[in-house]
Amino acid sequence: MPIRAALTSVLAATTVFSLMGAACATALPDAASSTASASPQATDGSMATSPPPPSQVAPQPVAPSPFATPSLAPVGSVLIPEVPPAGFVGSATGPMAQSRMEPQSKDIDSYARQVFDLMNVQRRAAGLPDLVWNQKIADVSQDWADQLGVATRNPDWDFGTIHRPDAGGSLLPRGFDWYGEIIGFNFTAQNIVDWWMNSPAHRAAILNPKASDVGIGFVVPTTEPYKGWHLVVSNLAGYPATRPPLPSAQGAAAIAAKAAQTPGIGSPLGPVVCGIANGGCYQLYPTGAIIWSPSSGARTSTGAIRQLWASYGFENGAFGYPTTDEIGGLANSGSYQMFQRGAIVSSPATGPHVSVGGIRDAWAAQGYQDGFLGYPTTDEVGGMVRGGVYQMYQRGAIVWSPATGGHVSVGGIRQAWGENGYQDGRLGYPTTNEYAAGAGATAQDFEGGRITWTAASGAAVTFR
């Protein structure tokens, strides 16, 4: 196939291998995708082309292609021997590779680093460890990028030869148990990684839990028809000797350790389940669950607090993962549990309720449950004018808006504010808490005025 027809069809390609076989999938951005061969079972019992659980973070928008994207015939695949290729044993690191098609420069060096960093951003979002730069792999990638840079000058170049027959496996440092090659032809580093992450095959290669090392090479043609484009080759490999434990193995071990420390939780009701948001795992028990993620550790999740967390979507919801177990010993037999983005607070009298953001800060300033307000009796209630939110407590409320922040609203002043339409009335939102105004009076300021209260005369409203 002529180069222009091929490269205007597909700007990225990938080949992924296990030691038992190979599958080559050519991904067509905004078009079709083809896989040309069966994938024998890999040595770990998984299918060679089975992708890991998808990232919970949506991929960034793909840069528009300057070309149309007609369909492309399958590229095909090739089997490789069941033993690793000969070569260097282990993993090596070194500085970023530089393009040898263009003069070496800081700009070219930084481009490869941008691609490398963006790939790791995607892995972190999926709860996977960072890839390690491997200069020996980068040399393999750069060599192929150089060859492609020359080959693509030929108008009759065949896109079906964009990958080496073994995707460079025979040239990689020895000792890997998985490897893959991905190729992109685009402009910025972000364009390249966006293309890859929006192609299932390329995404699976970048997010493969077995991947530990990576190298990147690229060329920038200086003549038409592709002057200024970046042809990027990235080879990835997995080295058991240097690979951190996979999140599933870490999670299972952490959950087992937590269960041993929590005898009252009972016997597990099923296996450890992994692949949830950001690389997390959980296991169900008669009294609840133990849930783990790489960033939050293993935590118990039980009772009324768990039920409320479930109503907000568990780890996929507003709170994220728990960062503590449930902590008791609060006033009136209360308890709380911290999460990545807030807390849930419970007492026998009030039940469980959320505590987050600016309202939680204002409640903390009043002494939490030990202060005048006591425990929350509702979750936050939004939908008020100008983005306002409020939360009710045993002895009052906290009202918050983006313009005014969070302020306490209680007693006779709150009653008078309500008689004037709360935040919808002329007074608007409170801008201070209550304060002493002399001669036994208490006052509170609002956007549109002030309310002053005394025991003798009650509340008096002054508008601005």
N, C-alpha and C positions, 0 to 999 in steps of 0.2 A: 504494500500500500504506500503511495507517495506520502512524503512527510507532511505536507500541508493538510491532506485529507485526514491523516491520522491524528496530528496534533490539534487540529480544529475539532476533532471528535472527543478526545480524551486528554485531559491535562494532568492526569495522575494515574499511576499503576502500582500494583503491589503483588509481591510473591511471599508467601509465608510457609515455612517448613517446620515439621517435627523430624525427629530422627528416624521415624518409621515410614515417612512418606511426604508428599508435597501436594499443595494445592495452589494454583495460581488464579487469583481473582482479579479481573480488570474492572475497576470501578468507573462508572460513567457519571460524573456529576450532572445532576439534573436530567439524567437519561437512564438507561438500563444498566444492569450489572450482570456479569457472566462468570460462572465458576466451571472450569473445564475438566476437572477430574475428581474422582472419589478421594476421600481422605482416610487412610487407614488409621486405626486407633493408635494414639501416641503411647509412649511408655508409661505415662502416669494414669492411663485409663480413660483420659478425655479424648474427644475427637480433635484432630489436628487443627481443624478450622473453626471449632466452637469458640465464639467470642466470650469474654468475661462479662459479668453483669454490666449493663450500660451505666455510664456516668449519670448521676442525678442532676447534673448541670447541663442545661441545653447548650448545644454548640453555638458558637458565634456565627453571625450571618456570613455567607460565602460571598466573596467579591464576585461581581458579575463577570462572566467570560466575554472577551471581545469577539468571540466567534460563535457560530451556531454549534449545536451538539447533535449531529445525526448519529444513528446507531453504528456500532462497531462489532465485527465478528469476534468470537472468543479468541483469546490469545493462546490458551492452552496451558499445559503444565508438564512437569518433568519429575520423575522419581529420583531420589538420591540414595546413596548407600546407607545401610543401617549402622554405620560407624562414623564418628566425626571425621572431618577432613584432617589431614596432617597439618601441623603448624605450631604456632606458639602456644604453650600451655599457660592458662590463666588469663587474667585481665590486666590490661595496662592503661594508664591514663597519661594525658599530656595536653599541650596547648591545642587550641582550636586549629583545624585544618584551614588552609587558605587556598583559594582558587589558583590553579596554575595556568588557566587559560587567559587570565587577566593579570596585570602587574599586581604583586602582593601589596596589600595596603590594609590599614586599620579598618576601613569601611568594609572591605570584603570579609575580614576576620570577624567583625561584629555581626555581619549578616548570618553566618553560620551559628554564632552564639544565640542570636535571636530565635532562630528555628529551634535550637536545642532547648532554650528556656521555655518557649511556648509549648513544646511537647511535654515538658515537665509540669507546666501549669495544668494541662489537661489530666495528667496522671494524678496530681495532688487532688484535683476536684473529684476524681474517682476513688480516692482513698488508697492510692497505690504509691509505693516508694519512688523517688526520683530515679531516672536513668542516670548512669554514670558515663561521663565522656571517656571513650576508649580510642586513643590515638591510632592504634593499629587497625581498628575497624574503620576509623575515619580515612586512613590511607587507602583502604579497599574501596570505600565509597568515592573518594576523590578520583581514584584511577578510572573508575567506571564513568564518572561524570565527565572527565576529560575525553574519554573515548566517545561518549555520546555527543559531546560538544562538537567533535569533528564529524561524526557520522551524520548528524542532523543537518549539516550543510548540504548534503546530497539530496536533491529534490525527490529522488526515487527511494530514499531510505524507508525501510519497512518497520512500522511501529511494533510488529510482532516480535522484533528482536530488541525491544527496549530493556529487557532483563537478560542477564547472563543465564546460561542454561541451568546453573545451580544457584542463581541469585547471589553469587559470590561466596557461597558457603565453603568451598574448598580453599579460599584465601583468608578466612577469618581465623583469629587465634583459637587454638584447639581448646576443648573442654566444655563447650556449650551443649545444652540439651534442647535448645530451640533457637531458631533464627528466622529473620524475615528481611525483606527489602522493599522499601516504598520509594516511589519516584514522583516528583511533582514538577510541573512546568508552569510557572506563574510569575508574579512580580514581587511583592513584598513578602517578608517572612510570615506575616499574618495571613496573607493570601494563601500561601503554601499550606500552613497548618489548618486553616479553615477548610480548604479543599479536602485534606486528609480526614479531618474529623467529621465531615459530612458525607464521607464514603464509608459504608459499613466495614469493608475489608481493611481499609487503611486505619480506621478508628480501632478495629480489633487488634491490629498489629501494635499500635502505639499504646493501647491499654491492656496488652497481654500481661497477666500477672507474672509470667515466666521471664519477661524481658528485664534485663539488668543493665546491659551496656549498649551504647549507641555510638555511631560515628556519622558524620554528615560531610558530604562533599558537594560542590556545585560549580557551575560555569556560567558565565554571562556572555552570550554571543555579542560580538562587536560588529557583525554584518547582518544585513537583512537576509531572510524575512523575520528573524526573531531577535533583532538587536535590542538589548536592554532587558530581555527576559532572564529569569533565573531557572536553570535546569538543576534541580536538587535531587540528590541521591542520598538516602539514609538507610544504612544497614543496622539492624538491631539483633542482639543475641542475648541468650540467657545463660549465665554461668552459676551453677549451684554453689560453687565455692565462695562467690562474692554476693550472691543474691540474698537480701534480707528475707526473713520468713514471710510467706504470703499472708495477706490480711486474714484469710480464713483460718490458717493455722494459728496465727496470733490470737484471733478472736476465740477459737475453741479452747485454747490453753487458758486464756484469761477468764473465760466463763467458768471453766472447771475449777479454777483456783477460787473464784468468788463463791461458787456454790459450796466449796469445802469450808469457807469461812462463814457461811450462812446456813447452819444446819436446819433451822426452822423452815427453810424454803421448800423442803421435801425433795422427792426424787423427780428427775426430769420426765416430762410427758412425751418428749420426742427428741430428735437430733438437733444439733446446733444448725441453724439456718443462716447462711451468709449471703452476701450480694445485695444487701439493702443500702440505703443512702450512704454515700461517702465511705464505702468499704466496710460497713457495719455488719454485725452478727447478733443473733438472739437465740435464746432457748427458753421454752415455756416450762413452767412448774405449776404445781397445784395452787400455789398462792399468788402467782403472777408470772414474772419473767426476769431473766438477767439479760441485759442488753449491753453491747460493747461496740465501740468504734475506735479507730486509731487515735483520735484526738481527745476522746472523753473517758476512755477506759471502760471497765466492766462495772455496771451499776445494777442494783436490784430495782424492780418496778412492780409495785403491789398496791392493792387496796383502792381507796377512793381517789388518791392522787393519780394512780395509773389510769383509772377510768376517765378522769378529766383530760389527761394527756392524750388518751386515745381519741377523745372527741375533737381534739385539735389536729389529728392526723399523725400521731406518734412522731417518729424522727423526721418525717417528711413535712411536718407542719411548722407553725410559727416558732415552736420552742426548740426544735432540734433534739439532740440527745441529752439525757440526764448527765450531769457532771458530779452529782453526789448521790448517795443513797438517801432514803427518807430520814430526816433528822427530827427526833421527838424532843420532849422535855420542855416545850414552850408553855406559856401561860394557858391555864384552863385546858390542859391536855392536848394542846395543838402540836402540829408538826409541819414541816415544809420539805421541799426537794428542789434543788437548783438544777437548771437546765442551761443549755448553751445560750439561750436568749431569754432569760427570765427565771421566774420561780412559780411554783404552785404551793399555796398555803392552805392548810386545813385545820379545822377544829371540830369537835363533836357538835357544837352549837350552830356552826355556820356552814359546814361542809367544805369541799375544796374549791378554791378560786385562784385565778391567775393573778400574778403580781409582776408587772413589767414596766420598763421605760420610765418616762417622766412622772407618772403617777406613783410608781414604786419609790422613786427618789423622794417624792414629797411625803410619802408614808414613812419612809425611813427617817426623815428629818423630825417626824413626830414620835419616834420611838417604836416603830413597827406595832406589833400586837400589844406591846406593853404600854403604849401611849394612850392618849385620850380616845382615839378613834376605834381601838380594838381591832378585830379581824375584819377582812373584807367579807361582804355578804353577797356580792355579785362579781362577775367578771367585769372587765371594762366594757362600757357601752358607748359605741361611736355613732356616727351619722349626724352629729350636731352641726350647727352653723359654723362655717369657716374652719372645718376640720376638727372640731372639739370632741373630747372624750371625757367620760366621768366614770367613777367607780364608787359604789356605796359601801359603807362600813357600819359596824354596829352602832356607832354614835355620830354619824355624819357622812360626808362625801368628800372626795377630792375631784376637782374639776380642772381639766387641762385643755389648752389650745396651743397651736404653734406660735401664736403671737404673744401669749401671756404666760405660758408654762403652767405648772401644776400648783393649785392652791386649795386649802382646806375650806370647806363650806359646812357650817354647823349652826345649830341653835336658832336664836331669834333673828340673827342677821340672815341666815339662810332662808328662814320663813319669809322675811320681807323681800328678799331677792326673788323668791318664787312668786310672790304676789305681784311683782313687777315684770314677770315674764321670763325669769331666769336669763340665760344668755341671749334669748331672742328678743328681750325687751330693750329699753333704752339704756339700761346699765351695762349691758354686754357681759363679758367675762370678768371674774375677779382678777385683780392684778397684784394683790397682796394677800397674805393670811390676815387673820384678825390681829389687832394690836391695841394696846392701852391708849386711850385718847384723853386721859385726865378726868378728874372729878368723878371717878368710878365708871366712866364710859368706855365702851369698846367699839372700835371702828374697823371697817374693811373697805378698801378702795376697789373700784371697778373701772372698766374702760370709760364708762359714761358718767361716773359720779362716785358717791360714797354713801355707805349706810353706817349710821352711828346708833348704838344701842345702850340703854341704861335700864337697870332693874326697875326704876321708878316710872319711866315714861315709855319704855319699849323702844322700837326702831323708828328712826327718822331718816328719810332719804333725801340726799342733796344731789341734784343733777349738775353736770358741768355746763 
